[in-house]
Amino acid sequence: MTDFSANPNELASIDSLTPCLSQSPAHQAQSTVDQIRRLVWKIAIATFVLMAIGSATRVMNAGLACPDWPLCYGTLLPRQQMNLQVFLEWFHRLDAALIGILTIVLVSLSGWHRRSIPGWTPWVATLSLGLILFQGILGGLTVTELLRFDIVTAHLGTALLFFSTLLVMGTQLLPYQGTGTVGKLPWVSLTTVLFIYLQSLSGALVGSQWALHQCLMLAQLCSVMNTHLIGVIPASLAVLTTVFLAFRTPNLHSSLRQLAKGAGLLLLLQIMLGVATFRLHLQVEFLTVSHQAVGAALLGVLLCFTVLALRDRQFVKDARMN
């Protein structure tokens, strides 16, 4: 009579092979996408911190604390000259260098795994590398040109573009299944993103020219300050419109509702910080830095909302085609 019972050793060897057999090409591809997405979000967080430190550097008058570039007092670590201002400028450059290295890693990974990830990923990663390299050049010019206001403004503007590119990548790589109810929300939120970006540039121009101080002394540059103040109105109305339409849209995806709620709360906080910063004449550095950081966070939340909303529309189109 034939014995159909299996040898325990053979069963153990089969069990050990099960994880390997379960690693299908689709599973491996998803694992690669997850790895790249996590790296993208890490770079985005580091970039947000970089912008906050850059704001603190400007507010604390530390932009020229290191008189040379890319080194600081001719060395990688200026121990003898180290104080709060030197530390802020030195750490700002250190964070920027780390972001540059991580972006090179991102481009390398995207190129190596290009067959198992979305085709646009290597191209967008390369674009982000170009932006961070240009950002580095502007950072050097900021020092060598003695904080020239147009270079300082372009420096922040490029940082926001780099930050936005990372957020688009990270959000696009998220697993997401739309509900098909967004309607015109993607275009409303995209318009809002443009308003917030322009308002951020306006704020950078105010800061780089110290326009608020000029207006307080009844001197020039009041037009720069007034332009920023007037710009608050359309930018705020655009955010409120996006939030209102999001909550009025039936069956909207829960992620979009949460992002809309976050945008509304950030707008409220941003207005409160702006009023406090203005009334206290930029004398409280923490408020000024927080005002700019919350502005960047608001831009990021709205951008993530826009990308997911566009994916929602595309999901409906793909479903209809199938």
HUTA-V388256 format. One record per backbone hydrogen bond with DSSP energy under -0.5 kcal/mol. NH is the residue of the N-H (numbers start at 1). CO is the residue of the C=O. If there is no record, write none. Layout:
nh:NH co:CO
nh:NH co:CO
This chain:
nh:4 co:2
nh:11 co:7
nh:12 co:8
nh:13 co:9
nh:14 co:10
nh:15 co:11
nh:16 co:12
nh:17 co:13
nh:18 co:14
nh:18 co:15
nh:19 co:15
nh:21 co:17
nh:22 co:18
nh:23 co:19
nh:23 co:20
nh:24 co:22
nh:28 co:24
nh:29 co:25
nh:30 co:26
nh:31 co:27
nh:32 co:28
nh:33 co:29
nh:34 co:30
nh:35 co:31
nh:36 co:32
nh:37 co:33
nh:38 co:34
nh:39 co:35
nh:40 co:36
nh:41 co:37
nh:42 co:38
nh:43 co:39
nh:44 co:40
nh:45 co:41
nh:46 co:42
nh:47 co:43
nh:48 co:44
nh:49 co:45
nh:50 co:46
nh:51 co:47
nh:52 co:48
nh:53 co:49
nh:54 co:50
nh:55 co:51
nh:56 co:52
nh:57 co:53
nh:58 co:54
nh:59 co:55
nh:60 co:56
nh:61 co:58
nh:62 co:57
nh:63 co:57
nh:65 co:62
nh:67 co:65
nh:72 co:75
nh:75 co:72
nh:79 co:77
nh:82 co:78
nh:82 co:79
nh:87 co:83
nh:88 co:84
nh:89 co:85
nh:90 co:86
nh:91 co:87
nh:92 co:88
nh:93 co:89
nh:94 co:90
nh:95 co:91
nh:96 co:92
nh:97 co:93
nh:98 co:94
nh:99 co:95
nh:100 co:96
nh:101 co:97
nh:102 co:98
nh:103 co:99
nh:104 co:100
nh:105 co:101
nh:106 co:102
nh:107 co:103
nh:108 co:104
nh:109 co:105
nh:110 co:106
nh:111 co:107
nh:112 co:108
nh:113 co:109
nh:114 co:111
nh:116 co:113
nh:121 co:118
nh:124 co:120
nh:125 co:121
nh:126 co:122
nh:127 co:123
nh:128 co:124
nh:129 co:125
nh:130 co:126
nh:131 co:127
nh:132 co:128
nh:133 co:129
nh:134 co:130
nh:135 co:131
nh:136 co:132
nh:137 co:133
nh:138 co:134
nh:139 co:135
nh:140 co:136
nh:141 co:137
nh:142 co:138
nh:143 co:139
nh:144 co:140
nh:145 co:141
nh:146 co:143
nh:147 co:142
nh:151 co:148
nh:152 co:148
nh:153 co:149
nh:154 co:150
nh:155 co:151
nh:156 co:152
nh:157 co:153
nh:158 co:154
nh:159 co:155
nh:160 co:156
nh:161 co:157
nh:162 co:158
nh:163 co:159
nh:164 co:160
nh:165 co:161
nh:166 co:162
nh:167 co:163
nh:168 co:164
nh:169 co:165
nh:170 co:166
nh:171 co:167
nh:172 co:168
nh:173 co:169
nh:174 co:171
nh:185 co:182
nh:187 co:184
nh:188 co:184
nh:189 co:185
nh:190 co:186
nh:191 co:187
nh:192 co:188
nh:193 co:189
nh:194 co:190
nh:195 co:191
nh:196 co:192
nh:197 co:193
nh:198 co:194
nh:199 co:195
nh:200 co:196
nh:201 co:197
nh:202 co:198
nh:203 co:199
nh:204 co:200
nh:205 co:201
nh:206 co:202
nh:207 co:203
nh:208 co:204
nh:209 co:205
nh:210 co:207
nh:211 co:206
nh:214 co:210
nh:215 co:211
nh:216 co:212
nh:217 co:213
nh:218 co:215
nh:219 co:214
nh:225 co:221
nh:226 co:222
nh:227 co:223
nh:228 co:224
nh:229 co:225
nh:230 co:226
nh:231 co:227
nh:232 co:228
nh:232 co:229
nh:233 co:230
nh:234 co:230
nh:235 co:231
nh:236 co:232
nh:237 co:233
nh:238 co:234
nh:239 co:235
nh:240 co:236
nh:241 co:237
nh:242 co:238
nh:243 co:239
nh:244 co:240
nh:245 co:241
nh:246 co:242
nh:247 co:243
nh:248 co:244
nh:249 co:245
nh:250 co:248
nh:252 co:249
nh:257 co:253
nh:258 co:254
nh:259 co:255
nh:260 co:256
nh:261 co:257
nh:262 co:258
nh:263 co:259
nh:264 co:260
nh:265 co:261
nh:266 co:262
nh:267 co:263
nh:268 co:264
nh:269 co:265
nh:270 co:266
nh:271 co:267
nh:272 co:268
nh:273 co:269
nh:274 co:270
nh:275 co:271
nh:276 co:272
nh:277 co:273
nh:278 co:274
nh:279 co:275
nh:280 co:276
nh:281 co:278
nh:282 co:277
nh:283 co:280
nh:285 co:283
nh:288 co:284
nh:289 co:285
nh:290 co:286
nh:291 co:287
nh:292 co:288
nh:293 co:289
nh:294 co:290
nh:295 co:291
nh:296 co:292
nh:297 co:293
nh:298 co:294
nh:299 co:295
nh:300 co:296
nh:301 co:297
nh:302 co:298
nh:303 co:299
nh:304 co:300
nh:305 co:301
nh:306 co:302
nh:307 co:303
nh:308 co:304
nh:309 co:305
nh:310 co:306
nh:311 co:307
nh:312 co:308
nh:313 co:309
nh:314 co:310
nh:315 co:311
nh:316 co:312
nh:317 co:313
nh:318 co:314
nh:319 co:315
nh:320 co:316
nh:321 co:317
nh:322 co:318
